[in-house]
Amino acid sequence: MAKENNEPDLYLVHRIDKLTSGVLVLGRTSKVANIISDMIRNSNIEKTYIAKVIGEFPEGEIDVNEPILMSKRRKPHQVHPDGKPSRTLFKRLSYCKDSDTSILRCIPITGRTHQIRIHTKHLGHPIVGDPIYGPINEDEGTYEEIWENRREYLKNKSETPPENISLESECIDCCVPIPDPPLEKLTQCLHSYSYKCNLWHFKTKIPQWAEGITEDMVLDNGIDNPPS
């Protein structure tokens, strides 16, 4: 990115998941990057995401306050009583009956790894195209089922590996193997739309898969200061 934009000094402020599109904040100096990073860590920046999930998501403001446990055994993170406090505010913006999918506005109050993806799955509405927490397709089933197939393959050293599984690729956050789908299916419908504080506001375009959604719909959240 630095080479492409002729910006030799760029400092990473935060990360987004590999398949998540949208806003990524960088600093031109390490001092500024550290300041903004601390603001994000202390929940002083309002982050707004757009997600496309499977099923008819409930209407109204949905407040998910469920702890997330960071797995240390090469398995996906999960909602668990022993996890760290984690909170996300959701609101359905639209529902398409033909595809049985909903478009959501997501405001993570805390910033746990994979938080939005885990909370939508916990509600029974995984993100479309999520290779870890959502169904890949009806034939392949859930990621957990695919992961178990991979583990059995490695345990028994079968000559034939599970289909659509990369034995080399792993999530850098939870270290679990990631399915290796065809390029045309490599789309996770989670978009980092806006990062905002009282000093600045960075936002990007609404993704193509969020058809019919406007900026006013996303930013009109009715929440001046989301509770921490």
MARBA-3410 file (N, C-alpha, C, O; in Angstrom, 1 decimal):
228
0.8,-1.2,0.0,0.0,0.0,0.0,0.9,1.3,0.0,0.6,2.2,-0.7 ~ 1.9,1.2,0.8,2.8,2.4,0.9,3.5,2.6,-0.5,3.6,3.8,-0.9 ~ 3.9,1.6,-1.2,4.5,1.7,-2.5,3.6,2.2,-3.5,3.9,3.1,-4.4 ~ 2.3,1.6,-3.5,1.3,2.0,-4.5,0.9,3.4,-4.4,0.6,4.1,-5.4 ~ 0.9,4.0,-3.2,0.5,5.4,-3.0,1.7,6.3,-2.8,1.5,7.5,-2.4
2.9,5.8,-3.0,4.1,6.7,-2.8,4.1,7.3,-1.4,4.4,8.5,-1.3 ~ 3.8,6.5,-0.4,3.8,7.0,1.0,4.7,6.1,1.8,4.3,5.0,2.3 ~ 6.0,6.4,1.9,7.0,5.5,2.5,6.8,5.3,4.0,7.1,4.2,4.5 ~ 6.1,6.2,4.7,6.0,6.1,6.1,4.5,6.0,6.4,3.8,7.0,6.6 ~ 4.0,4.8,6.6,2.6,4.5,7.0,2.7,3.5,8.1,3.4,2.5,8.1
1.9,3.8,9.2,1.9,3.0,10.4,0.5,2.4,10.6,-0.5,3.1,10.6 ~ 0.4,1.1,10.9,-0.8,0.4,11.1,-1.4,0.8,12.4,-0.8,0.8,13.4 ~ -2.7,1.2,12.4,-3.4,1.6,13.6,-4.2,0.4,14.2,-4.3,0.3,15.4 ~ -4.8,-0.3,13.3,-5.7,-1.5,13.7,-5.7,-2.5,12.6,-5.1,-2.2,11.5 ~ -6.3,-3.6,12.8,-6.4,-4.6,11.7,-7.9,-4.9,11.5,-8.8,-4.7,12.3
-8.2,-5.4,10.3,-9.5,-6.0,10.0,-9.2,-7.4,9.4,-8.1,-7.7,8.9 ~ -10.2,-8.3,9.5,-10.0,-9.6,9.1,-9.7,-9.7,7.6,-10.1,-8.7,6.8 ~ -9.0,-10.7,7.2,-8.5,-10.8,5.8,-9.6,-10.6,4.7,-9.3,-9.9,3.8 ~ -10.7,-11.2,4.9,-11.8,-11.1,3.9,-12.8,-10.0,4.2,-13.8,-9.8,3.4 ~ -12.5,-9.1,5.2,-13.4,-8.0,5.5,-12.9,-6.8,4.6,-11.7,-6.5,4.6
-13.9,-6.1,4.0,-13.5,-5.0,3.1,-13.8,-3.7,3.9,-14.3,-3.7,5.0 ~ -13.4,-2.6,3.3,-13.7,-1.3,3.9,-12.6,-0.5,4.5,-11.4,-0.7,4.1 ~ -12.9,0.3,5.5,-12.0,1.3,6.1,-10.9,0.6,6.9,-11.2,-0.3,7.7 ~ -9.7,1.0,6.6,-8.5,0.6,7.4,-7.7,1.9,7.7,-7.3,2.5,6.8 ~ -7.6,2.3,9.0,-7.0,3.5,9.3,-5.5,3.3,9.5,-5.0,2.4,10.2
-4.7,4.2,8.8,-3.3,4.2,8.9,-2.8,5.6,9.4,-3.5,6.6,9.2 ~ -1.6,5.6,10.1,-1.1,6.9,10.5,0.2,7.2,9.7,0.9,6.3,9.3 ~ 0.4,8.5,9.5,1.6,9.0,8.8,2.8,9.0,9.7,3.9,9.1,9.2 ~ 2.6,9.0,11.0,3.7,9.0,11.9,3.3,7.9,13.0,2.1,7.6,13.2 ~ 4.3,7.4,13.6,4.1,6.4,14.7,3.4,7.0,15.9,2.6,6.3,16.5
3.6,8.3,16.1,3.0,8.9,17.3,1.5,9.0,17.0,0.7,8.7,17.9 ~ 1.1,9.4,15.9,-0.4,9.6,15.6,-1.0,8.2,15.5,-2.1,8.0,16.0 ~ -0.3,7.2,15.0,-0.8,5.8,14.9,-1.1,5.3,16.3,-2.1,4.7,16.5 ~ -0.2,5.5,17.2,-0.3,5.1,18.6,-1.5,5.8,19.3,-2.2,5.1,20.1 ~ -1.7,7.0,19.0,-2.8,7.8,19.7,-4.1,7.2,19.2,-5.0,7.0,20.0
-4.3,7.0,17.9,-5.5,6.5,17.4,-5.8,5.1,17.8,-6.9,4.7,18.1 ~ -4.7,4.3,17.8,-4.8,2.9,18.3,-5.3,2.8,19.7,-6.1,2.0,20.1 ~ -4.8,3.7,20.6,-5.3,3.8,22.0,-6.7,4.2,22.1,-7.5,3.7,22.9 ~ -7.2,5.1,21.2,-8.6,5.5,21.2,-9.5,4.4,20.8,-10.5,4.2,21.4 ~ -9.0,3.6,19.8,-9.8,2.4,19.4,-9.9,1.4,20.6,-10.9,0.8,20.9
-8.7,1.2,21.2,-8.6,0.2,22.3,-9.5,0.6,23.5,-10.0,-0.3,24.1 ~ -9.6,1.9,23.7,-10.4,2.4,24.8,-11.9,2.7,24.4,-12.6,3.4,25.2 ~ -12.3,2.2,23.3,-13.7,2.4,22.8,-14.1,3.9,22.7,-15.2,4.2,22.9 ~ -13.1,4.7,22.3,-13.4,6.2,22.1,-13.7,6.5,20.6,-13.8,7.7,20.3 ~ -13.8,5.5,19.8,-14.1,5.7,18.4,-15.3,4.8,18.0,-15.3,3.6,18.4
-16.3,5.4,17.4,-17.4,4.6,17.0,-17.2,3.9,15.6,-16.9,4.6,14.6 ~ -17.3,2.6,15.6,-17.0,1.8,14.4,-18.4,1.3,13.9,-19.2,0.8,14.7 ~ -18.6,1.5,12.6,-19.9,1.0,12.0,-19.6,0.1,10.9,-18.8,0.4,10.0 ~ -20.1,-1.1,10.9,-19.9,-2.1,9.9,-21.3,-2.4,9.2,-22.3,-2.2,9.8 ~ -21.2,-2.9,8.0,-22.4,-3.4,7.3,-22.1,-4.9,7.1,-21.1,-5.3,6.7
-23.2,-5.7,7.3,-23.0,-7.2,7.1,-24.3,-7.7,6.4,-25.4,-7.2,6.6 ~ -24.0,-8.8,5.7,-25.1,-9.5,5.0,-25.2,-10.9,5.7,-24.2,-11.6,5.6 ~ -26.3,-11.2,6.3,-26.4,-12.5,7.1,-27.5,-13.4,6.5,-28.3,-12.9,5.8 ~ -27.4,-14.6,6.9,-28.3,-15.6,6.4,-29.6,-15.6,7.3,-29.5,-15.5,8.5 ~ -30.7,-15.6,6.6,-32.0,-15.6,7.3,-32.6,-14.3,7.6,-32.1,-13.2,7.2
-33.8,-14.3,8.1,-34.6,-13.1,8.5,-34.2,-12.6,9.9,-34.7,-13.1,10.8 ~ -33.3,-11.6,9.9,-32.9,-11.1,11.2,-34.0,-10.3,11.9,-34.8,-9.7,11.2 ~ -34.1,-10.4,13.2,-35.2,-9.6,13.9,-35.1,-8.1,13.7,-34.0,-7.6,13.4 ~ -36.3,-7.5,13.7,-36.3,-6.1,13.5,-36.0,-5.4,14.8,-36.0,-6.0,15.9 ~ -35.7,-4.1,14.7,-35.4,-3.3,15.9,-33.9,-3.4,16.3,-33.1,-4.0,15.6
-33.6,-2.7,17.4,-32.2,-2.7,17.9,-32.0,-3.9,18.7,-32.7,-4.2,19.7 ~ -31.0,-4.7,18.3,-30.6,-5.9,19.0,-29.3,-5.7,19.7,-28.2,-5.5,19.0 ~ -29.3,-5.8,21.0,-28.1,-5.6,21.8,-27.6,-6.9,22.2,-28.2,-7.6,23.1 ~ -26.4,-7.3,21.7,-25.8,-8.6,22.0,-24.7,-8.4,23.0,-23.6,-7.8,22.6 ~ -24.8,-8.8,24.2,-23.8,-8.6,25.2,-23.4,-10.0,25.8,-23.8,-10.4,26.8
-22.6,-10.7,25.0,-22.2,-12.0,25.2,-20.7,-12.2,25.2,-20.0,-11.7,24.3 ~ -20.1,-12.8,26.3,-18.7,-12.9,26.4,-18.1,-13.8,25.3,-18.7,-14.8,24.9 ~ -16.9,-13.5,24.8,-16.3,-14.3,23.8,-15.0,-14.9,24.3,-14.1,-14.2,24.9 ~ -14.9,-16.2,24.1,-13.7,-17.0,24.6,-12.7,-17.1,23.4,-13.1,-17.7,22.4 ~ -11.5,-16.7,23.6,-10.5,-16.8,22.6,-9.9,-18.2,22.7,-9.3,-18.6,23.7
-10.1,-19.0,21.7,-9.7,-20.4,21.7,-8.1,-20.5,21.6,-7.5,-19.8,20.9 ~ -7.6,-21.5,22.3,-6.1,-21.7,22.3,-5.8,-23.1,21.7,-4.7,-23.6,21.8 ~ -6.9,-23.7,21.2,-6.7,-25.1,20.7,-7.0,-25.2,19.2,-7.5,-26.2,18.7 ~ -6.6,-24.2,18.4,-6.8,-24.2,17.0,-8.3,-24.5,16.6,-8.5,-25.2,15.6 ~ -9.2,-23.9,17.4,-10.6,-24.0,17.0,-11.1,-22.5,17.0,-10.5,-21.6,17.5
-12.3,-22.4,16.3,-12.9,-21.0,16.2,-13.2,-20.5,17.6,-13.5,-21.2,18.5 ~ -13.1,-19.1,17.8,-13.5,-18.5,19.0,-15.0,-18.7,19.2,-15.7,-19.0,18.2 ~ -15.5,-18.5,20.4,-16.9,-18.8,20.6,-17.5,-18.0,21.8,-16.7,-17.5,22.6 ~ -18.8,-17.8,21.8,-19.5,-17.3,22.9,-19.4,-18.3,24.1,-19.7,-19.5,23.9 ~ -18.9,-17.8,25.2,-18.7,-18.7,26.4,-18.7,-17.9,27.7,-18.2,-16.8,27.7
-19.3,-18.4,28.7,-19.3,-17.7,30.0,-18.0,-17.3,30.5,-17.8,-16.3,31.3 ~ -16.9,-18.1,30.2,-15.6,-17.7,30.7,-14.8,-16.8,29.8,-13.7,-16.4,30.0 ~ -15.5,-16.3,28.7,-14.9,-15.4,27.8,-14.8,-13.9,28.3,-15.2,-13.6,29.4 ~ -14.2,-13.1,27.5,-14.1,-11.6,27.8,-15.4,-10.9,27.4,-16.0,-11.3,26.4 ~ -15.8,-9.9,28.2,-17.0,-9.1,27.9,-16.9,-8.6,26.4,-15.9,-8.0,26.0
-18.0,-8.8,25.7,-18.1,-8.4,24.3,-19.5,-8.0,24.0,-20.5,-8.6,24.4 ~ -19.6,-6.8,23.3,-20.9,-6.3,23.1,-21.0,-5.7,21.7,-20.1,-4.9,21.2 ~ -22.1,-6.0,21.0,-22.3,-5.5,19.6,-23.8,-5.1,19.5,-24.7,-5.8,19.9 ~ -24.0,-3.9,18.9,-25.4,-3.4,18.6,-25.7,-3.7,17.1,-24.9,-3.3,16.2 ~ -26.8,-4.3,16.9,-27.2,-4.7,15.5,-28.6,-4.0,15.2,-29.4,-3.8,16.1
-28.8,-3.7,13.9,-30.1,-3.2,13.5,-30.2,-3.7,12.0,-29.4,-3.5,11.2 ~ -31.4,-4.3,11.8,-31.7,-4.8,10.4,-32.0,-3.6,9.5,-32.9,-2.8,9.9 ~ -31.4,-3.5,8.4,-31.7,-2.4,7.4,-32.6,-2.9,6.3,-33.3,-2.1,5.7 ~ -32.5,-4.2,6.0,-33.4,-4.7,4.9,-33.4,-6.2,5.0,-32.5,-6.9,5.6 ~ -34.4,-6.8,4.4,-34.5,-8.3,4.3,-35.0,-8.7,2.9,-35.9,-8.1,2.4
-34.3,-9.6,2.3,-34.6,-10.1,0.9,-35.2,-11.5,1.0,-34.5,-12.4,1.4 ~ -36.5,-11.6,0.7,-37.2,-12.9,0.9,-36.6,-13.9,-0.2,-36.5,-15.1,0.1 ~ -36.3,-13.4,-1.4,-35.9,-14.3,-2.4,-34.6,-15.1,-2.0,-34.4,-16.3,-2.3 ~ -33.6,-14.3,-1.5,-32.3,-14.9,-1.1,-32.3,-15.3,0.4,-31.4,-16.0,0.8 ~ -33.3,-15.0,1.1,-33.4,-15.2,2.6,-32.2,-14.7,3.3,-31.5,-15.4,4.0
-31.9,-13.4,3.0,-30.7,-12.8,3.6,-31.1,-11.4,4.1,-32.0,-10.8,3.6 ~ -30.4,-10.9,5.2,-30.7,-9.6,5.8,-29.4,-8.8,5.7,-28.3,-9.3,5.8 ~ -29.6,-7.5,5.5,-28.5,-6.5,5.6,-28.6,-5.8,7.0,-29.6,-5.3,7.4 ~ -27.5,-5.8,7.7,-27.4,-5.3,9.1,-26.4,-4.1,9.2,-25.4,-4.1,8.5 ~ -26.8,-3.2,10.1,-25.8,-2.3,10.6,-25.2,-2.8,11.9,-26.0,-3.2,12.7
-23.9,-2.9,12.0,-23.3,-3.5,13.2,-22.4,-2.4,13.9,-21.5,-1.9,13.2 ~ -22.6,-2.2,15.2,-21.7,-1.3,15.9,-21.1,-2.1,17.1,-21.7,-2.3,18.1 ~ -19.8,-2.5,16.9,-19.1,-3.2,18.0,-18.7,-2.2,19.1,-17.9,-1.3,18.8 ~ -19.2,-2.4,20.3,-18.8,-1.5,21.4,-17.5,-1.9,21.9,-16.6,-1.1,22.3 ~ -17.2,-3.2,22.0,-15.9,-3.7,22.3,-15.2,-4.2,21.0,-15.9,-4.2,20.0
-14.0,-4.6,21.1,-13.3,-4.9,19.9,-12.6,-6.3,19.9,-11.4,-6.4,19.7 ~ -13.3,-7.3,20.2,-12.7,-8.7,20.3,-12.5,-9.2,18.8,-13.2,-8.8,17.9 ~ -11.5,-10.1,18.7,-11.3,-10.7,17.4,-12.5,-11.5,16.9,-13.1,-12.3,17.7 ~ -12.9,-11.2,15.7,-14.0,-11.9,15.0,-15.4,-11.6,15.7,-16.3,-12.4,15.6 ~ -15.4,-10.5,16.5,-16.6,-10.3,17.4,-17.9,-10.2,16.6,-18.9,-10.9,17.0
-18.0,-9.5,15.5,-19.3,-9.4,14.8,-19.6,-10.7,14.2,-20.8,-11.1,14.2 ~ -18.7,-11.4,13.7,-18.9,-12.7,13.1,-19.4,-13.7,14.1,-20.2,-14.6,13.8 ~ -18.8,-13.7,15.3,-19.2,-14.6,16.3,-20.6,-14.3,16.9,-21.4,-15.2,17.1 ~ -20.9,-13.0,17.1,-22.2,-12.6,17.6,-23.3,-12.9,16.6,-24.4,-13.3,17.0 ~ -23.1,-12.7,15.3,-24.2,-13.0,14.3,-24.4,-14.5,14.3,-25.5,-14.9,14.2
-23.3,-15.3,14.4,-23.5,-16.7,14.4,-24.3,-17.2,15.7,-25.1,-18.0,15.6 ~ -23.9,-16.5,16.8,-24.6,-16.9,18.1,-26.1,-16.6,18.0,-26.9,-17.3,18.6 ~ -26.5,-15.6,17.2,-27.9,-15.3,17.0,-28.6,-16.2,16.0,-29.8,-16.1,15.8 ~ -27.8,-17.1,15.4,-28.4,-18.0,14.4,-28.4,-17.4,13.0,-29.1,-17.9,12.1 ~ -27.7,-16.3,12.8,-27.6,-15.6,11.5,-26.2,-15.4,11.0,-25.7,-14.2,11.1
-25.5,-16.4,10.6,-24.1,-16.2,10.3,-23.9,-15.4,9.0,-24.8,-15.2,8.2 ~ -22.8,-14.7,8.9,-22.5,-13.8,7.8,-22.3,-14.6,6.5,-21.6,-15.7,6.5 ~ -22.9,-14.2,5.4,-22.8,-14.8,4.1,-21.3,-14.9,3.7,-20.6,-13.8,3.7 ~ -20.9,-16.1,3.4,-19.5,-16.2,2.9,-18.4,-16.3,3.9,-17.2,-16.4,3.6 ~ -18.8,-16.4,5.2,-17.9,-16.5,6.3,-17.3,-17.9,6.3,-18.0,-18.9,6.5
-16.0,-18.0,6.0,-15.4,-19.4,5.9,-15.1,-20.1,7.2,-14.8,-21.3,7.2 ~ -15.3,-19.4,8.3,-15.0,-20.0,9.6,-16.3,-20.2,10.5,-16.5,-21.2,11.0 ~ -17.1,-19.1,10.5,-18.3,-19.2,11.4,-19.6,-19.4,10.7,-20.7,-19.5,11.4 ~ -19.6,-19.5,9.4,-20.8,-19.7,8.7,-20.8,-20.9,7.8,-19.7,-21.4,7.4 ~ -22.0,-21.3,7.3,-22.0,-22.5,6.4,-21.4,-22.0,5.0,-21.7,-20.9,4.6
-20.6,-22.9,4.4,-20.0,-22.5,3.2,-21.0,-22.8,2.0,-21.2,-21.9,1.2 ~ -21.6,-23.9,2.0,-22.8,-24.2,1.2,-23.6,-25.3,1.8,-23.1,-26.0,2.7 ~ -24.7,-25.6,1.2,-25.6,-26.7,1.8,-24.9,-28.0,1.8,-25.1,-28.8,2.7 ~ -24.0,-28.3,0.8,-23.4,-29.6,0.7,-22.3,-29.8,1.7,-22.1,-30.8,2.3 ~ -21.5,-28.7,2.0,-20.3,-28.8,2.8,-20.6,-28.6,4.3,-19.9,-29.0,5.1
-21.8,-28.0,4.6,-22.2,-27.8,6.0,-21.4,-26.7,6.7,-20.9,-25.8,6.1 ~ -21.4,-26.8,8.1,-20.7,-25.7,8.8,-19.2,-25.9,8.9,-18.7,-26.9,8.5 ~ -18.6,-24.8,9.3,-17.1,-24.9,9.3,-16.6,-25.9,10.3,-15.6,-26.6,10.1 ~ -17.3,-26.0,11.5,-16.9,-26.9,12.5,-16.9,-28.3,11.9,-16.0,-29.1,12.2 ~ -17.9,-28.7,11.1,-17.9,-30.0,10.5,-16.7,-30.2,9.5,-16.1,-31.3,9.5
-16.4,-29.2,8.8,-15.3,-29.3,7.9,-14.0,-29.4,8.6,-13.1,-30.1,8.3 ~ -13.9,-28.6,9.7,-12.6,-28.6,10.5,-12.4,-30.0,11.1,-11.3,-30.5,11.2 ~ -13.5,-30.6,11.6,-13.4,-32.0,12.1,-12.9,-33.0,11.1,-12.2,-33.9,11.4 ~ -13.4,-32.8,9.8,-13.0,-33.7,8.7,-11.5,-33.5,8.5,-10.7,-34.5,8.2 ~ -11.0,-32.2,8.6,-9.6,-32.0,8.4,-8.8,-32.6,9.5,-7.7,-33.2,9.2
-9.2,-32.5,10.7,-8.5,-33.0,11.9,-8.4,-34.6,11.7,-7.4,-35.1,12.0 ~ -9.5,-35.2,11.3,-9.5,-36.6,11.1,-8.5,-37.0,10.0,-7.8,-38.1,10.1 ~ -8.5,-36.2,9.0,-7.5,-36.5,7.9,-6.1,-36.5,8.4,-5.3,-37.3,8.1 ~ -5.7,-35.4,9.2,-4.4,-35.3,9.7,-4.1,-36.4,10.7,-2.9,-36.9,10.7 ~ -5.1,-36.8,11.4,-4.9,-37.9,12.5,-4.6,-39.2,11.8,-3.7,-40.0,12.2
-5.4,-39.5,10.8,-5.4,-40.8,10.1,-4.4,-40.9,8.9,-4.1,-41.9,8.4 ~ -3.9,-39.7,8.5,-3.0,-39.6,7.4,-3.6,-40.2,6.2,-2.9,-41.0,5.5 ~ -4.8,-39.9,5.9,-5.5,-40.4,4.7,-4.8,-39.9,3.5,-4.2,-38.8,3.5 ~ -4.8,-40.6,2.4,-4.2,-40.2,1.1,-5.0,-39.1,0.5,-4.5,-38.3,-0.3 ~ -6.3,-39.1,0.8,-7.2,-38.1,0.1,-7.7,-37.1,1.1,-8.4,-37.4,2.0
-7.2,-35.8,1.0,-7.6,-34.8,1.9,-9.1,-34.3,1.7,-9.6,-34.6,0.6 ~ -9.7,-33.8,2.7,-11.1,-33.3,2.5,-11.2,-32.3,1.4,-10.2,-31.5,1.1 ~ -12.3,-32.2,0.7,-12.5,-31.3,-0.4,-12.5,-29.9,0.1,-13.0,-29.6,1.1 ~ -12.0,-29.0,-0.8,-12.1,-27.5,-0.5,-11.4,-27.1,0.8,-11.8,-26.1,1.4 ~ -10.4,-27.8,1.2,-9.7,-27.5,2.4,-8.2,-27.2,2.1,-7.6,-28.1,1.5
-7.7,-26.1,2.4,-6.3,-25.8,2.3,-5.6,-26.3,3.5,-5.9,-25.9,4.6 ~ -4.7,-27.2,3.3,-3.9,-27.7,4.5,-2.8,-26.8,4.9,-2.2,-27.1,6.0 ~ -2.6,-25.7,4.2,-1.5,-24.8,4.6,-2.1,-23.5,5.2,-1.4,-22.9,6.1 ~ -3.2,-23.0,4.7,-3.7,-21.7,5.1,-4.4,-21.8,6.5,-5.2,-22.7,6.7 ~ -4.1,-20.8,7.3,-4.7,-20.7,8.7,-5.0,-19.3,9.0,-4.4,-18.3,8.5
-6.0,-19.1,9.8,-6.4,-17.8,10.3,-5.3,-17.3,11.2,-4.9,-18.0,12.1 ~ -4.8,-16.0,11.0,-3.7,-15.5,11.8,-4.1,-15.2,13.2,-3.3,-15.0,14.0 ~ -5.4,-15.1,13.4,-5.9,-14.7,14.7,-6.2,-16.0,15.6,-5.8,-16.0,16.7 ~ -6.9,-16.9,15.0,-7.3,-18.1,15.8,-6.6,-19.4,15.4,-6.8,-20.4,16.0 ~ -5.8,-19.3,14.4,-4.9,-20.4,13.9,-5.7,-21.6,13.5,-5.1,-22.7,13.6
-6.9,-21.5,13.1,-7.6,-22.6,12.5,-7.5,-22.7,11.0,-7.3,-21.6,10.4 ~ -7.5,-23.8,10.4,-7.4,-23.9,9.0,-8.6,-23.3,8.3,-9.7,-23.4,8.7 ~ -8.3,-22.7,7.2,-9.4,-21.9,6.4,-9.7,-22.7,5.2,-8.8,-23.1,4.4 ~ -11.0,-22.9,4.9,-11.4,-23.6,3.6,-10.9,-22.8,2.5,-10.8,-21.5,2.5 ~ -10.5,-23.4,1.4,-9.9,-22.8,0.2,-10.9,-22.8,-0.9,-10.8,-23.7,-1.8
-11.9,-21.9,-0.9,-12.9,-21.9,-1.9,-12.4,-21.4,-3.3,-11.4,-20.8,-3.3 ~ -13.2,-21.7,-4.4,-12.8,-21.0,-5.6,-12.8,-19.5,-5.5,-13.5,-19.0,-4.7 ~ -12.1,-18.9,-6.4,-12.0,-17.4,-6.4,-13.3,-16.7,-6.4,-13.5,-15.7,-5.7 ~ -14.2,-17.2,-7.2,-15.5,-16.6,-7.3,-16.4,-16.6,-6.1,-17.3,-15.8,-5.9 ~ -16.0,-17.5,-5.1,-16.7,-17.6,-3.9,-16.0,-16.9,-2.7,-16.5,-17.0,-1.6
-14.9,-16.3,-3.0,-14.0,-15.7,-2.0,-14.6,-14.4,-1.6,-13.9,-13.4,-1.8 ~ -15.8,-14.3,-1.0,-16.4,-13.1,-0.6,-17.1,-13.3,0.8,-18.0,-14.1,0.9 ~ -16.6,-12.5,1.7,-17.3,-12.5,3.0,-18.0,-11.2,3.1,-17.4,-10.1,3.1 ~ -19.3,-11.2,3.4,-20.1,-10.0,3.3,-20.1,-9.3,4.7,-21.1,-9.2,5.3 ~ -18.9,-8.8,5.0,-18.7,-7.9,6.2,-17.9,-6.8,5.7,-16.8,-7.0,5.2
-18.3,-5.5,6.0,-17.7,-4.3,5.4,-17.5,-3.3,6.5,-18.5,-2.9,7.2 ~ -16.3,-2.9,6.7,-15.9,-1.8,7.6,-16.3,-0.5,7.0,-15.6,0.0,6.1 ~ -17.4,0.1,7.4,-18.0,1.2,6.7,-17.5,2.6,7.2,-17.2,3.5,6.4 ~ -17.4,2.7,8.5,-17.1,4.0,9.1,-16.4,3.9,10.4,-16.7,3.1,11.3 ~ -15.4,4.8,10.6,-14.7,5.0,11.9,-14.8,6.5,12.2,-14.5,7.4,11.4
-15.3,6.8,13.4,-15.7,8.2,13.7,-15.3,8.5,15.2,-15.6,7.7,16.1 ~ -14.8,9.8,15.3,-14.7,10.3,16.7,-15.0,11.8,16.6,-15.5,12.3,15.5 ~ -14.8,12.5,17.7,-15.2,14.0,17.7,-14.2,14.8,16.9,-14.5,16.0,16.7 ~ -13.1,14.3,16.4,-12.2,15.0,15.6,-12.2,14.7,14.1,-11.8,15.6,13.3 ~ -12.6,13.5,13.7,-12.6,13.1,12.3,-13.6,12.0,12.1,-14.1,11.4,13.0
-13.8,11.8,10.8,-14.8,10.7,10.4,-14.3,10.2,9.1,-14.3,10.8,8.0 ~ -13.9,8.9,9.1,-13.5,8.2,7.9,-14.6,7.2,7.5,-15.1,6.4,8.3 ~ -15.0,7.3,6.2,-16.0,6.3,5.7,-15.7,6.0,4.3,-15.0,6.7,3.6 ~ -16.3,4.9,3.8,-16.1,4.5,2.5,-17.4,4.2,1.8,-18.5,4.5,2.3 ~ -17.3,3.6,0.6,-18.6,3.3,-0.2,-19.3,2.1,0.4,-18.7,1.3,1.0
-20.6,2.1,0.2,-21.4,0.9,0.5,-21.1,-0.2,-0.5,-21.1,0.1,-1.7 ~ -20.9,-1.4,0.0,-20.5,-2.5,-0.9,-21.7,-2.9,-1.9,-22.8,-2.6,-1.6 ~ -21.3,-3.5,-3.0,-22.3,-3.8,-4.0,-23.3,-4.8,-3.5,-24.5,-4.8,-3.9 ~ -22.9,-5.7,-2.6,-23.8,-6.7,-2.2,-24.9,-6.2,-1.2,-25.9,-6.9,-0.9 ~ -24.7,-4.9,-0.8,-25.7,-4.3,0.1,-26.7,-3.5,-0.7,-26.8,-2.3,-0.5
-27.3,-4.1,-1.7,-28.2,-3.4,-2.7,-29.4,-2.8,-2.0,-30.0,-3.4,-1.1 ~ -29.6,-1.5,-2.3,-30.7,-0.8,-1.8,-30.4,0.0,-0.5,-31.3,0.7,0.0 ~ -29.2,-0.2,0.1,-28.8,0.4,1.3,-28.2,1.8,1.0,-27.3,1.9,0.2 ~ -28.6,2.8,1.7,-28.0,4.2,1.5,-27.2,4.6,2.8,-27.3,4.0,3.8 ~ -26.5,5.6,2.6,-25.6,6.2,3.6,-26.5,6.6,4.8,-26.1,6.4,6.0
-27.6,7.3,4.5,-28.5,7.7,5.6,-29.0,6.6,6.4,-29.1,6.7,7.7 ~ -29.3,5.5,5.8,-29.8,4.3,6.5,-28.8,3.8,7.5,-29.1,3.3,8.6 ~ -27.5,3.8,7.1,-26.4,3.2,7.9,-26.1,4.2,9.0,-25.9,3.7,10.2 ~ -25.9,5.4,8.7,-25.4,6.4,9.8,-26.5,6.9,10.7,-26.2,7.5,11.7 ~ -27.8,6.8,10.3,-28.9,7.2,11.2,-29.2,6.1,12.2,-30.2,5.4,12.1
-28.2,6.0,13.2,-28.3,4.9,14.1,-29.1,5.3,15.4,-29.4,4.5,16.2 ~ -29.4,6.6,15.5,-30.2,7.0,16.7,-29.4,6.9,18.0,-30.0,6.9,19.1 ~ -28.1,6.7,17.9,-27.2,6.6,19.1,-26.1,7.6,19.0,-25.2,7.5,18.3 ~ -26.3,8.7,19.8,-25.2,9.7,19.8,-23.9,9.2,20.4,-22.9,9.5,19.9 ~ -24.1,8.6,21.5,-22.9,8.0,22.2,-23.2,6.6,22.7,-23.8,6.4,23.7
-22.8,5.6,21.9,-23.1,4.2,22.2,-22.6,3.9,23.6,-21.4,4.2,23.9 ~ -23.4,3.2,24.5,-22.9,2.9,25.8,-21.8,1.9,25.8,-21.7,1.1,25.0 ~ -20.9,2.1,26.8,-19.7,1.2,26.8,-20.0,0.1,27.9,-19.1,-0.7,28.1
END
